[in-house]
């Protein structure tokens, strides 16, 4: 992955032994995953990385990693720090708000990592020329003591799209999009129908966000999980909005996920759904998954099932309950998600589709030539994975940054279509709407145009990680900066 020669005349040998990096993620799957993937990228340059969290969340991150343990670098050390006991209630599919409020106790408990993280920074600072702390923007209070360590630097990690960040920033200060933004996009962002911050989070989480913002000390820079090929102008616009007279650096280091899916899989490691996918024709299958934090009602699940069946389009549907705080236990009986009677048998008999009820290899599915679309909640990890594999998205946002990501996908990049209007978020989406949306993406000229744009953008993103590519150059630049 890494270059031997970095910018500013540095060689990779100059990096080893002089810099230590600490990753501090928020304890939710999408955030754990992003900083672990970044840890792999950084460690590929020979930089030792320390990944911190509770024993359970570190185990979760490793279990669901895209990078197989056999090929993972040895320069990542996991620190299992104790945190207070956390209740692990089941997600509530009947909640009027789709935000995963059942995870809030985990976010609150993670703030107790402040003391052990401060001790780790102090310990590493004595044996390293520089300690680099990369923290999720929602974990600012945990890393605040690093600001007083002379040879430590703090970098804020932005887990969401630059487009969403810009919208949040402009909304917070009451500013209209600047003249650099195209008129149609600026009008869209300024319209009443554009998703607001207040509509996307619970009050409790909004207070949590505000408390972390108050703890932010002077950042040495910002890291974005995006690619300049996708969002370069929005990275620059966000940097401009946040400058406040300073010249703080912003690096777009994505995509973090592997961009090359192995063409050959061993029978032992292959998921059973991949064998079914191997038998399908190119771009004929829609992949359906709503991420790790979405709890759907029984009524909505029935409507999705009927919509998929009536669409006549082939599908892989990942049907799992949303994550609990502790995915390895946590008490309580697991919810059994029921489908309409005979649905799975009929789908199998007609070779129409399969339902996956365990952890699915999402990146492999998206990278498979038979996959022609992704019905998604538009979590930013899923968006970046779909973009990097060149797969168009059928957008169905649920909460948080997802509504704005859906706007980016469907209205700005134009690599997908929308299932439902965000303003009607409390409504159950009927099977007829789902049927029509799936057909539109998979079997119309409009969907084919989105697929062509997605394929072109995906090729550009993958090329950006090659030697001389813009993402590779950004990563080289960041490594050179922390090793300067």
N, C-alpha and C positions, 0 to 999 in steps of 0.2 A: 504493500500500500504506500509506504513512505518513500520520499525522495532521499537520496544521499546528500544532495546539496539543497539547502533551504535558502530563502531570501536573506539579504543582508550579509552574504558571505558565510553563513553558518553551515556547518556540516551536522548530520544527524548525530555523530559521535559527541558533538558539543552539548547535546541535549541530555544524553544519558548521565544520570548521577548528579545533575545540577538543579533539576526541577522536580518537584513532587506536586501532583494534582489531587485535589479532594473533590469528589462529586457528592452533592447533597440534594437528593430528589425529594419531591413530595410523595407521600406513600399512597399513590393511586396508580393503577397499572400503566396508563398512558404516560405518566410522568416518570415512573420507575424505568420503563422501557427506553424512553428517550435518552436519559442520562447514562444508562448502561451501554446503549449503542454508541454514544459519544465517547464513553470510556474506552471502548474497543478501538475506535478510530485514533484517539490520542495515544493509547498504549502501543499502537502499531508503529509509532515513531520511537519506541524504546523508552517512553516516559512512564514512570511508575504512577499508577492511579489508585487512589483509596476511595472506595465506594461505601458510604455510611448509611445506616438505617437500623431498624429493628431486625432481629433474627428472622422473623416471619416474612417481613417485606423483602429482605435480601434474598431469602429462599425463593420467594415468588418471582423476583426479577430474574434470577438464574434459571428457574424452571421454564419460564416462558421466553427466554432469550432466542433471538433469531440465529445467534452464532452458536453452533454446536460446541459442547465442552471440549471435544477432542481438538478443535481448531482454535479455541479461545487463547489469546495471549496469556502468558503467566504473569504479566505486569499489573494485573488488577487484583487488589487485595480488598476483601469484604470485611467490614467492621460491624459486628453484631452488637449494637449498643442497647442496653435495657431501656424500656419505656414503661410508663404506668399501664396496668391492665386496661384493655379496651373492650367495651361491649361489642358484640358482633351480631346485631339484629339482621333479620332477613330483609332484603329490599322490598319496597311496597309498590306492587304494580298498580294499585288503585289510587296512588297519590296523584293529586291534581297537578303537581309540579314534577317534571321528569328529572330534575337535578338529584343526584345520588346523596341526599342528605344523611343517609345511614352511614356514610363514610366520614362525616364530620368529626366524630370522636377520634378517629385515627389521625386526622389533620391536627387536632388540638393536642393529642398525646405526643405527636412528633416534635412539638416545640420543646419538649424536655431534652432533646438532643443537644441543646445549646452547650451545656457544660462538657460532655464528652467530646464534642466537635472542637471546642476551644482548647481542650487538653491535647487533642490530636494535632491541631495546628501548631501549638507550642512545641510539641515533641518533634514534629517533622522540621520545624524551622531551625533547629540546632544542627541538623545534619544535611540541610539542603541550602543552596544559594537562594532559592526562591520557592515559596509555597503558594500555589495557585488554587484558590477556592472557587469552584463553579457551583452556584446554588440556584435551585429553582426559584423563580421570582416570588413564589408563595412560601418560601422558607427563610426569609430575610432575617427574622429574629434569631434563628439558629446560628447564623454565621457572623453576627454583628461584632463579636469580640475579636475576630480576625483583623479588624481594622486597626487594632492597637499593636499588632505584631509587625515590627519594622520590615521584615523581608517577606511579608505575605501580601498577596493581591487578591481582590475579590471581583469575580465576573458574574454578572447576572444572566441567567439562562432564561430565555423566553420560549415557553413551550407551545405557543400558539402562532398562528400565521401572522406575518407582518401586516397583511391587509386588515385583519381583525384588530391588531395592536393600534394601527393608525386610526381606525374607527373609534376605538375606546378612548384614545388620547384626544382626538378632536371633540368627542362628545363631552369628555370630562372638563375641558377648558372652554366649552361653548364655542368652538371654532368651526367654521365651514371648511370643507376640503380646499386646499390651496390651488392656485391656478394651474399647477402642473398636472392635476388630475383631470382626465377628459370630462367634458361637460355631462355626458350621459351618466357616467359613473358618479360624478359629484352630485348630480341631481338625485340619483338613487340613494346615496349615503345620507343625503339631507332630507329624504322623504320620511313621512310619518310611518310608512310601512317597513322601514329599515329596523332590524332588531336592536333594541336598546340594552344597555348594561343591566338595568333593573329587571327586565323581563327574563334575563338569562340565568340568574342565580337566586338562591334563597336569601332571605335577609341575614340569616346566621352566617352564611358563607361570605356575603358582602362585607359583613363586619370583620370577618377573619382576614379578607383581602386588605381591608383598610388598615388593620393592625400591623400587617406585614409591611405595608408601604411606609408606615411611620418608622419602622426599624431600619430602613435602608440607609446605609452609610455611603461613603463615596465609592462608587464602582469604578474599577479599572477598565471596564468594557462590557459590551453586551454580546451574547452569543444567540444566534437564531437557528432554529431547526427549519430552515427553508433553503431554497436554492435561488441564486440571482437570476437564473434562467426563467424561473417561475415568478418571482416576486421582487426582483431587484429594485424596481422603482419604489415599491412600498417600504422596503428596508431603508432606502435613502430618505424617504419622506418621514418615516418614523424617527430616524436618526436626527433629522432636521427639527422635528417637533420636540424632541427631548434634549436638544443641544444646550439650551439655556446659557449660551456664551462659552461653552466648553467644546473641546475637540475629542470627546470620548469615542473610541473605536467601536464599530459594529461589524461582526463577522457572521455571514450566512454560511454555515458549514454543512448544510444538508445536501442530499438526503443522508440521514444516518443509517437507514436500513440497508442491508446488502442489496446491490443492484443487479447481481447475477445469480439467478436461481440455478442450482445444479441440474443439468439435463438428464443425468442418470441418477436414480435413487436406489438404494439397497432395499430389498424386500422387507428387511427387518425394520428399517427406519421410516418407510413410506406409510403415510396415513391411508386408510382404506379408501377414502373418497377420491384420492388421486388416481387409483386404478379405474374408477368409473369415469373420471375426467379424461383419462387417456383415450377413452373410446369415443369421445365426442368430436364433432367437426370444429374447425377453427371459428372462434368468436361466436359460438352458438349458445353458451351457458352464461346465465347471470348469477353472480355470487351475492348472497344475501346475508348480511351480518350487521348487527347494531351495536357492536362493541361490548365492553366489559361493565358499563355502568347503566345500561338501559334495561329497565324492568317493564315489560309490556303486559297489559291486561289480557285475560283469557279471550275476551271479546275481540281485541285487536289482533291477537294471534290467529283466531279463526278467520278474520277478514283477510289477513295476509295469505293464509293457506288457500282460501277460495280464489283470491286474486291471482296467485301464482298458477294454480291449476287451470283457471279459465284463460289465462294469457296464452297457454300452449307453448310457452318458452321453457327451455330446459334450465334447471336451477340447481345450485348447491345452497342450502339454507342452514346456517349455523344457528341453532335454537338452544341457547343456554340461559340460565338465570343470571342476573347481574351479580358481580362479585360482592361477597361479604367483605367486611374489614379484614377478617382472617379467612383466606380461601382454603386453608387446610383444616378448618374445623369451625369453632366458634359457637357450637351448640345450635339447637333448633333443628327441626326436620326440614330437609330440602324440599322445595316446591317441585312437584312433578308437573311439567308443562304439557297440557293435553292438546292434541290436535283433533280436528274433525275425524270421526270414525271412518276408518278405511283410507284416509288420505295418503299415508305413507305406502300402503300396499298398492294403491292405485297408481301412485307416482312411479313406484318401482316396476310394476307390471307394464306400464306404458313407456318405461325408460325415460320418463319426463324429468325426474330429479331425485335428489337424495337429501335427507335431513341429518345433520351432524349435531349430536348432543354433547360432544366433548370439545376439548380445545382443538381448533382446526389450524392447519398450516396456512394462514392467510396469505403470506408473501408468496408461497409456492403456488397457491390457487390463482392469485392475481397474475403471476408470471407465466402461467400455463397458456399456450396458444388457443385452447378451447374457450377460455374465459373472455367474454365480449362485453361485460358490464358489471357494475358493482352497485347494488342497492345498499346504501350506507347511511349511517347517522351523521357522517361528516366530522367525526373526531379527527384532529389534525394528523395524528399518526396514520390513520387509515387513508386520509387524503394524500399524504406524501407517498405512501406505499403504492396507492393506485396510480398516482401521477408518474412515479418512477417506473412503473411497469406498463405505462401507456394505456390504461384501462379507463373508459369513461364512467362517470358516477351518476347514479340516480339518487338524488339528494333528499334525505328525510331527516332533518336535524331535530335534536331532542332538547338540548340545553347548553349552557355555558357558551363557548366560542363557536359551537356547531352551526347556529343559524347564520353567522357571518361567513363562516367557511363555505356554507352552501351558496351564498351570494357570490363569493369569489369563484367557485367552481362553475356555476351556471350562467352568471351574468357578466363576469369579467374575463375569465379564461375561456369560457364557453366550451368546456369539455364535459358537460353533463346536462341533465334535465332535472327539474324539480318534481317531487311527488305531491307535496302539499304546501300551502301557504303557511308560513310561520305564525301569522296572526291568528290562525285557527288551531293553535297548539292543543287545546283541550278536547278537540273533537276526535272521535274514533274515525280513522280513515277507512272508508268502505271498500269492499273488494272490487267494485267497478272502477274506482279511481286507481287502485293498485294495478289492476289488469291493464288499464289504459296506459299508465306510466311505463310499465314493463314493456308493453308492445311498442310504445313510442321510442324507447331507447334501443330495443333489440331488433325491431322489424320495420323501421320507417327511414326515410331519407334524412330526416332531422337527426335521428339517432346515429345514423351512419356518418353524418358530417361531424358530430361530436366525437365519434370514435376515431375518425381520421385526425382531428385536432389533438386528441389525447395521445394517439400513437406518435405524432410528430413531436409533441412536447415531451413525452417519455423518452424518446430517442435523444433529445437535446439534454435532458437531465442526466441520463446515463453517460452521455459524452462529457458532461461537465466534471465527472469524477475521473476521467482519463488524465494522463500526464499532459499538462498544459491547459486542462479544462478549468473553468472559472471556480467550481467548487473545490477542486484539488488545490488551486492557487490560494483560495481563502483559507483552507486548512493548513497549507504550508505557511501562510502568513501568520496564522494564529500561533502555531508551534514556534516559529521564529521569534514572534513577539514575546512569548512567555520565557523563551530561552535566551533573550537578548543579554 
